[in-house]
Amino acid sequence: MSNANQQAVAKYKNNFLKEVEANVEEGHWVKMCMQCGVCAGSCPLGPHWEHSPQKIFMMIRAGKREEVLGSDSMWMCTSCYNCIVRCPRKLPITHIMHGLANYSHRLGLAPKGQPTREIAKLFWDNLVKTGRVNELKFSLAMYFKDGFGQGVKNAMAMQGIGLGLMKAGRLNPMEIFGGHVCKDKSGVQKMIAKAREIEDRRKSLA
Amino acid sequence: MSKKQYAFYPGCSSQKGASAANYTTSIGMMCDKLDIQLNEIPDWNCCGASIGYAEGGELPRLVLSARNLALAEQNLGGQDVVSGCPACWLATRESVERLHESQSLLAEANEALKEAGLVLKNETKARHMVEVLVEDIGFEGLKKPVVKPLGDLKFAGYVGCQTNRPFGIAGESFENPVYLDKMVEAVGAEAVKYDQKVTCCGGALAFSEPDKSQKQIRDIVESAYDHGADMIVTPCQLCQANVEIYQSEINKKQGTKFNMPVVYYSQLLTVAYGGSAKDAGLDGQLIRADKLEQIASK
């Protein structure tokens, strides 16, 4: 168990709702859910959620900490915002799902090898390097995330699309040597590091 | 007439050689014809996009937008920040709102911004390019520069998610927004009834959950065919890329014969305003929009 996780367990004991309210983005909204289920019916990937947002909210209130934070469910969010605009109580459901995913990821409780978790991390690491996303390096990192052999297979499978994009001027092979960057990339990096430090301190994640 | 000025935030995918480079090309020509001047925010950075939350967390994500807003305030004071990218717009507008709602978050953001030598007053509005067209130019204004009405073409107006939710365009319904159809009609073409207009394409999960996303994409393309559209038109880079790029994958896996062009609203406008196929970035399509190219070359 990670240190931050142990501390959170000790601090909030059996009050998982309180923990979510304190540490999860927009978590203070959870208690407002009236269990109507509109979110569950509005999600484009709904059938693939082990627990719908509606259930997740009830599970939080019932103190099902491990089941919620270890769930694959939040990682099914495509950020379509259907649930937000349809929620009769105006809960920012998308953001709460993102917040839960982030919290479980940071505590080390999110499912290992969950593909959206993995690419989300690759994406963030990519943008932090130069302040801007390098699409070529991001694509390659995704292909090769499961090792070299699998990476070559993935790259071969997507070869036609890659070449098509290059021909259309929408994928530049020279980006491998750097490409677009922020001039003040060190300022961007320091800023992000500071923001993370402040937030981690506030949420006892440090 | 003096030009309308905006602080332009292109975003990563709109850079030269990136996946939506052709969108930027068409925006340039479209804005020229509409007397809109876009002033690029110097040294802007990535917005964090829709999957930045997982590793990033709230404050690191907010400061990414805060830096762009601070750079706009400092260099292009008084101009609204405008992006053509729904994800960029959404992240920026969300940050503006959250940092307005909470003084303590704004203070924390400024503490982090200090590391990059910047201060945010948070006085700027964040808008999508479509808002500029609809609200500042208006549909009548969009008709004025038309020299080549796109008379014979039928478009499926695919609005998608993030230009439509959670903020959307003022006065539009989340379930049945009509601004894109009205744009199509403003350039003399036909907007078909299209039941998948606000369906999610899978977003970033097109990479991580390809089968689940390709089911969405299949519905989106199939419905365009069912309704007799010649092509799909969208205001979103990720919608464009996902719906265009993965048609060949779906064909391979499922035996379909999809070959439906997916273009941006700005490409229609550019062609209708007399631009060439190149001005409209139509050379950047994986599935060529032949019928639009033909009109452009007339």
HADDOCK unambig.tbl for C-alpha pairs under 7 A between the chains (distance, minus, plus):
assign (segid A and resid 25 and name CA) (segid B and resid 58 and name CA) 6.67 0.50 0.50
assign (segid A and resid 44 and name CA) (segid B and resid 200 and name CA) 6.60 0.50 0.50
assign (segid A and resid 78 and name CA) (segid B and resid 202 and name CA) 5.68 0.50 0.50
assign (segid A and resid 78 and name CA) (segid B and resid 203 and name CA) 5.61 0.50 0.50
assign (segid A and resid 78 and name CA) (segid B and resid 204 and name CA) 6.69 0.50 0.50
assign (segid A and resid 78 and name CA) (segid B and resid 205 and name CA) 6.14 0.50 0.50
assign (segid A and resid 79 and name CA) (segid B and resid 50 and name CA) 6.31 0.50 0.50
assign (segid A and resid 80 and name CA) (segid B and resid 161 and name CA) 5.12 0.50 0.50
assign (segid A and resid 80 and name CA) (segid B and resid 162 and name CA) 6.45 0.50 0.50
assign (segid A and resid 80 and name CA) (segid B and resid 200 and name CA) 6.07 0.50 0.50
assign (segid A and resid 81 and name CA) (segid B and resid 165 and name CA) 5.59 0.50 0.50
assign (segid A and resid 81 and name CA) (segid B and resid 166 and name CA) 5.64 0.50 0.50
assign (segid A and resid 82 and name CA) (segid B and resid 165 and name CA) 6.95 0.50 0.50
assign (segid A and resid 84 and name CA) (segid B and resid 166 and name CA) 6.62 0.50 0.50
assign (segid A and resid 85 and name CA) (segid B and resid 165 and name CA) 6.86 0.50 0.50
assign (segid A and resid 85 and name CA) (segid B and resid 166 and name CA) 6.01 0.50 0.50
assign (segid A and resid 98 and name CA) (segid B and resid 53 and name CA) 6.02 0.50 0.50
assign (segid A and resid 98 and name CA) (segid B and resid 54 and name CA) 6.83 0.50 0.50
assign (segid A and resid 101 and name CA) (segid B and resid 54 and name CA) 6.15 0.50 0.50
assign (segid A and resid 102 and name CA) (segid B and resid 53 and name CA) 6.25 0.50 0.50
assign (segid A and resid 102 and name CA) (segid B and resid 54 and name CA) 4.43 0.50 0.50
assign (segid A and resid 102 and name CA) (segid B and resid 55 and name CA) 6.30 0.50 0.50
assign (segid A and resid 102 and name CA) (segid B and resid 57 and name CA) 6.14 0.50 0.50
assign (segid A and resid 105 and name CA) (segid B and resid 54 and name CA) 6.90 0.50 0.50
assign (segid A and resid 115 and name CA) (segid B and resid 208 and name CA) 5.15 0.50 0.50
assign (segid A and resid 116 and name CA) (segid B and resid 205 and name CA) 6.63 0.50 0.50
assign (segid A and resid 116 and name CA) (segid B and resid 208 and name CA) 5.14 0.50 0.50
assign (segid A and resid 117 and name CA) (segid B and resid 54 and name CA) 6.77 0.50 0.50
assign (segid A and resid 119 and name CA) (segid B and resid 208 and name CA) 6.72 0.50 0.50
assign (segid A and resid 120 and name CA) (segid B and resid 51 and name CA) 5.36 0.50 0.50
assign (segid A and resid 120 and name CA) (segid B and resid 52 and name CA) 6.34 0.50 0.50
assign (segid A and resid 120 and name CA) (segid B and resid 54 and name CA) 5.96 0.50 0.50
assign (segid A and resid 120 and name CA) (segid B and resid 55 and name CA) 6.84 0.50 0.50
assign (segid A and resid 121 and name CA) (segid B and resid 54 and name CA) 6.65 0.50 0.50
assign (segid A and resid 121 and name CA) (segid B and resid 55 and name CA) 5.44 0.50 0.50
assign (segid A and resid 124 and name CA) (segid B and resid 52 and name CA) 5.76 0.50 0.50
assign (segid A and resid 124 and name CA) (segid B and resid 55 and name CA) 6.32 0.50 0.50
assign (segid A and resid 124 and name CA) (segid B and resid 56 and name CA) 6.67 0.50 0.50
assign (segid A and resid 127 and name CA) (segid B and resid 46 and name CA) 6.73 0.50 0.50
assign (segid A and resid 131 and name CA) (segid B and resid 45 and name CA) 5.12 0.50 0.50
assign (segid A and resid 131 and name CA) (segid B and resid 46 and name CA) 5.94 0.50 0.50
assign (segid A and resid 132 and name CA) (segid B and resid 12 and name CA) 6.07 0.50 0.50
assign (segid A and resid 132 and name CA) (segid B and resid 45 and name CA) 5.44 0.50 0.50
assign (segid A and resid 132 and name CA) (segid B and resid 46 and name CA) 4.82 0.50 0.50
assign (segid A and resid 133 and name CA) (segid B and resid 12 and name CA) 5.83 0.50 0.50
assign (segid A and resid 133 and name CA) (segid B and resid 46 and name CA) 6.55 0.50 0.50
assign (segid A and resid 135 and name CA) (segid B and resid 18 and name CA) 6.97 0.50 0.50
assign (segid A and resid 161 and name CA) (segid B and resid 245 and name CA) 6.86 0.50 0.50
assign (segid A and resid 164 and name CA) (segid B and resid 286 and name CA) 6.21 0.50 0.50
assign (segid A and resid 165 and name CA) (segid B and resid 286 and name CA) 6.79 0.50 0.50
assign (segid A and resid 168 and name CA) (segid B and resid 283 and name CA) 6.22 0.50 0.50
assign (segid A and resid 168 and name CA) (segid B and resid 284 and name CA) 4.35 0.50 0.50
assign (segid A and resid 168 and name CA) (segid B and resid 285 and name CA) 6.36 0.50 0.50
assign (segid A and resid 168 and name CA) (segid B and resid 286 and name CA) 6.66 0.50 0.50
assign (segid A and resid 169 and name CA) (segid B and resid 17 and name CA) 5.38 0.50 0.50
assign (segid A and resid 169 and name CA) (segid B and resid 284 and name CA) 6.17 0.50 0.50
assign (segid A and resid 170 and name CA) (segid B and resid 17 and name CA) 4.86 0.50 0.50
assign (segid A and resid 170 and name CA) (segid B and resid 18 and name CA) 4.66 0.50 0.50
assign (segid A and resid 170 and name CA) (segid B and resid 19 and name CA) 4.31 0.50 0.50
assign (segid A and resid 170 and name CA) (segid B and resid 20 and name CA) 6.43 0.50 0.50
assign (segid A and resid 170 and name CA) (segid B and resid 21 and name CA) 6.01 0.50 0.50
assign (segid A and resid 170 and name CA) (segid B and resid 284 and name CA) 6.85 0.50 0.50
assign (segid A and resid 171 and name CA) (segid B and resid 17 and name CA) 5.39 0.50 0.50
assign (segid A and resid 171 and name CA) (segid B and resid 18 and name CA) 5.31 0.50 0.50
assign (segid A and resid 171 and name CA) (segid B and resid 19 and name CA) 6.05 0.50 0.50
assign (segid A and resid 172 and name CA) (segid B and resid 17 and name CA) 5.11 0.50 0.50
assign (segid A and resid 172 and name CA) (segid B and resid 18 and name CA) 6.80 0.50 0.50
assign (segid A and resid 182 and name CA) (segid B and resid 43 and name CA) 5.53 0.50 0.50
assign (segid A and resid 182 and name CA) (segid B and resid 44 and name CA) 6.92 0.50 0.50
assign (segid A and resid 182 and name CA) (segid B and resid 45 and name CA) 6.38 0.50 0.50
assign (segid A and resid 183 and name CA) (segid B and resid 43 and name CA) 6.23 0.50 0.50
assign (segid A and resid 187 and name CA) (segid B and resid 115 and name CA) 6.09 0.50 0.50
assign (segid A and resid 187 and name CA) (segid B and resid 116 and name CA) 4.23 0.50 0.50
assign (segid A and resid 188 and name CA) (segid B and resid 116 and name CA) 6.11 0.50 0.50
assign (segid A and resid 190 and name CA) (segid B and resid 115 and name CA) 5.77 0.50 0.50
assign (segid A and resid 190 and name CA) (segid B and resid 116 and name CA) 6.94 0.50 0.50
assign (segid A and resid 191 and name CA) (segid B and resid 112 and name CA) 4.90 0.50 0.50
assign (segid A and resid 191 and name CA) (segid B and resid 113 and name CA) 5.66 0.50 0.50
assign (segid A and resid 191 and name CA) (segid B and resid 115 and name CA) 5.05 0.50 0.50
assign (segid A and resid 191 and name CA) (segid B and resid 116 and name CA) 5.83 0.50 0.50
assign (segid A and resid 192 and name CA) (segid B and resid 60 and name CA) 5.30 0.50 0.50
assign (segid A and resid 194 and name CA) (segid B and resid 112 and name CA) 5.20 0.50 0.50
assign (segid A and resid 195 and name CA) (segid B and resid 59 and name CA) 5.69 0.50 0.50
assign (segid A and resid 195 and name CA) (segid B and resid 60 and name CA) 5.00 0.50 0.50
assign (segid A and resid 195 and name CA) (segid B and resid 109 and name CA) 6.99 0.50 0.50
assign (segid A and resid 195 and name CA) (segid B and resid 112 and name CA) 5.26 0.50 0.50
assign (segid A and resid 196 and name CA) (segid B and resid 59 and name CA) 6.82 0.50 0.50
assign (segid A and resid 196 and name CA) (segid B and resid 60 and name CA) 5.71 0.50 0.50
assign (segid A and resid 199 and name CA) (segid B and resid 59 and name CA) 6.38 0.50 0.50
